[in-house]
Amino acid sequence: METALNRSKFSWAEYFSDKKTGGHRYSTEEFLFKEAKEKLFHLNGGKSLLDFGCGAGELLIYYVPNYERVVGADFSNSMLFEAEKKMWQQNYKNVDLILADDETIWDKLNLSFDRITATEVIQYMTPEQIDAFIQHASNYLNEEGKIVLFDIIDPKLYSLWKFGWFSQNFRFWKTLPRVGMGCFKQISAILKNRPRDIIGDSHSPYLIEKIANKHGFKTEYVKSMYYEYRYHTILSKDIMRPLRICEALAEGSRPSYFTT
Ligand SMILES: C[S@@+](CC[C@H](N)C(=O)[O-])C[C@H]1O[C@@H](n2cnc3c(N)ncnc32)[C@H](O)[C@@H]1O
């Protein structure tokens, strides 16, 4: 008999194995088009793109016409199947879809990219996975390339959002039942061996910045346009870094990059 103690470990790969949409706030074409437009603005050009965790291709479909070469990767077969259907319907020939996760993807790539992006994916990764992802991605980035991580969940903003802070009729007393319900859900999730929040984990902008700095990137923080509690991070190679390290060493101080 399955009990809380012997229940098999939860895995996101299993969770997504039969999913067919990315769970955007609205699944209308109009909304997805607007979301994609916001993302294309921040991607800001480039000729080749890797969309890691592309899911059902709901945004990818809008990226493809803007790039010469596109690779979409995801560890969910069902999601990739949906993405493939969309690409086929549009007769797009410049896109490859790869079944892979954050570890296996790198050996399956045969080109490097001007842009490497991931939308609503970082929340399913641990800080260690994010660190390894950025390190690997760095090796597959063309000169002046960028890694653009979209819609990361901000822990502070997400808590506020859950308690209704952003709603028009926010009243403090209304948050109390929500707090109670939140605690109940967390305990119940732990007992069911599920993640504390099915939306995944939040990661602070400082954590992402620290990891990015460690791998020689500087970061730009951008608020998400369509999700109150999410933010984007744009990572570009910090070309001034060696100079700053030399300056710091000359002054006899330890550059902050070394402290991670
Ligand atoms: C919320 S969906 C977003 C999909 C797509 N980026 C979009 O915005 O429509 C998250 C996707 O990331 C994929 N994913 C999560 N963790 C992954 C990992 N470690 N390796 C590969 N894919 C992953 C899931 O299978 C899922 O398709």
The ligand as an SDF file (V2000), in Angstrom:
LIG
                    3D

 27 29  0  0  0  0  0  0  0  0999 V2000
    5.3590   26.4090  -17.6260 C   0  0  0  0  0  0  0  0  0  0  0  0
    5.9320   25.5460  -19.0100 S   0  0  0  0  0  0  0  0  0  0  0  0
    6.4530   26.8760  -20.0650 C   0  0  0  0  0  0  0  0  0  0  0  0
    6.5870   26.4400  -21.4840 C   0  0  0  0  0  0  0  0  0  0  0  0
    7.0480   27.5160  -22.4670 C   0  0  0  0  0  0  0  0  0  0  0  0
    8.3400   28.0380  -22.1230 N   0  0  0  0  0  0  0  0  0  0  0  0
    6.0450   28.6250  -22.5380 C   0  0  0  0  0  0  0  0  0  0  0  0
    6.3170   29.7250  -22.0070 O   0  0  0  0  0  0  0  0  0  0  0  0
    4.9640   28.4100  -23.1100 O   0  0  0  0  0  0  0  0  0  0  0  0
    7.4660   24.9030  -18.4470 C   0  0  0  0  0  0  0  0  0  0  0  0
    8.1150   23.9720  -19.4390 C   0  0  0  0  0  0  0  0  0  0  0  0
    9.4370   23.7130  -19.0100 O   0  0  0  0  0  0  0  0  0  0  0  0
    9.7210   22.3410  -19.1950 C   0  0  0  0  0  0  0  0  0  0  0  0
   10.7930   22.0210  -18.2440 N   0  0  0  0  0  0  0  0  0  0  0  0
   10.8140   22.2460  -16.9170 C   0  0  0  0  0  0  0  0  0  0  0  0
   11.9810   21.8520  -16.3750 N   0  0  0  0  0  0  0  0  0  0  0  0
   12.7180   21.3680  -17.3980 C   0  0  0  0  0  0  0  0  0  0  0  0
   14.0190   20.7900  -17.4820 C   0  0  0  0  0  0  0  0  0  0  0  0
   14.7810   20.6530  -16.3990 N   0  0  0  0  0  0  0  0  0  0  0  0
   14.4620   20.3770  -18.6910 N   0  0  0  0  0  0  0  0  0  0  0  0
   13.6800   20.5230  -19.7940 C   0  0  0  0  0  0  0  0  0  0  0  0
   12.4390   21.0440  -19.7770 N   0  0  0  0  0  0  0  0  0  0  0  0
   11.9680   21.4760  -18.5930 C   0  0  0  0  0  0  0  0  0  0  0  0
    8.4030   21.6430  -18.9290 C   0  0  0  0  0  0  0  0  0  0  0  0
    8.3220   20.3820  -19.5300 O   0  0  0  0  0  0  0  0  0  0  0  0
    7.4230   22.6310  -19.5390 C   0  0  0  0  0  0  0  0  0  0  0  0
    7.1680   22.3380  -20.8740 O   0  0  0  0  0  0  0  0  0  0  0  0
  1  2  1  0
  2  3  1  0
  2 10  1  0
  3  4  1  0
  4  5  1  0
  5  6  1  0
  5  7  1  0
  7  8  2  0
  7  9  1  0
 10 11  1  0
 11 12  1  0
 11 26  1  0
 12 13  1  0
 13 14  1  0
 13 24  1  0
 14 15  1  0
 14 23  1  0
 15 16  2  0
 16 17  1  0
 17 18  1  0
 17 23  2  0
 18 19  1  0
 18 20  2  0
 20 21  1  0
 21 22  2  0
 22 23  1  0
 24 25  1  0
 24 26  1  0
 26 27  1  0
M  CHG  2   2   1   9  -1
M  END
$$$$
